[in-house]
Every structure is written in C-alpha cells, then in structure tokens.
C-alpha cells in the first residue's frame, strides 16, 4: 500500500483492510469486488488483485502458512527481491538485505556526504557490514524511523540517489481515473459506454478510452460493443 502512495492516505486504509480481511483465509475467500472496494483511494488496483492471489496461493499451496523463503516469496505476483526480503525480516525476524527510501536516506547521510548519483549497489556492502543480524527486525524498524526523521531535517537527501524519481501527483493522474472508473463499475456492474462518457464528461474521451482498454487488458473489465462490464 505504501509503495508510491503517501502514508497519510495509507494509514486508515490499512487498518480498514486488515479489519475486513484479518487473515489469508478471509482474503482468499472474499469476492474480488469487495477487495477492490476496500482498496479504493490507493490506486494501483492490480496490487489488490495480487494480494488476493497471494492469499489464495498461501491457502491452497502452503497450508495457510506464509513461506519464510525469499526465493519462494518472489514467485508470488508483484513481489520482488526487496519486498520478499523485508517480509522475511519483519514477519520472521530473519536477517536479510533490502533497501527502501528511508534506509537509503540514512546511508546517504552517513556515508556519502556531498556525493550524487549514489547507486544501491554502493550502499549494500555497507548495509551488510553494519546490520544487526541478531535483532534484524528491531534494527530495521529503528533504521527506517531514523530515515523518517532525517527527511524532516534534510528533505533533499534522496535526490543524491541514482534511483531518485519524483513521485507523480495522484490528482488528475491515470491512477485516479482508473480508480474512479472501477468504483463506478463495481457499483453498477454493467453499463453502456455512453454512460461512462456521461459520468466522466470532464475527462477527455481519448483518455477514457485508453484507460478502459488498459483495464480490459488487465482483466478488470470486459468491453463488448457499446457495453462495459466489471468482471
């Protein structure tokens, strides 16, 4: 939820999501439209679909128990090395190496003062030497909290990273449009394309068509002649 989404928007959504789907079984059995409703406002709805698929895999393939293997977790949809490693550390308290924006900020501050275009490959060897392998969970918690504090004092530190990308605004973005269209279709199931054009008359028709085509490719909706259906 936090990836490319501001913490302020995530906090309440996370608590509501966990209350609604407190375990793998509840999430795996929930209808997709309920999962997407709980996800509304966060953008990137395919991540909600991925979470549901992961829950289904954990139930059917791993007897309801989340694997503690990085390689196994990386086989799940939309889970890469950093996410898999952080799950292994935070869920199982096992030492792993991963970098996210707050961790990166701390190492840039202490080890790369005045330097630019710093790659994570330069940070990783230092991270390996300095991490607490006995208490990795608490160590990473502290490291990330320190990074949050540094952001307030030195807001431009991460611009020194070679991986820095300015986060795109959510308002007016394709993500926002996708979310609005899905919300409309979840509530109405089957509508005419003309109804969508009318409902979203402030959005250029070409952009609407592009978003609808993308949603169909991702199998959220089905387009048939003049009809649009949530699937």
Secondary structure, DSSP 8 states (H G I E B T S, - for coil): --TTS-HHHHHHHHHHHHHHS-SHHHHHHS-HHHHHHHHTTSS-HHHHHHHHHHHHHHHHHSTT-----HHHHTTSTT--HHHHHHHHHHHH--------HHHHHHHHHHH-TT--SB-HHHHHHHHHHHS-SSSHHHHHHHHHHHHHHHHHH-TTGGGGBTT------STTSHHHHHHHHHHHHHHHSEEEHHHHHHHTTTS-HHHHHHHHHHHHHTTSEEEETTEEEE-
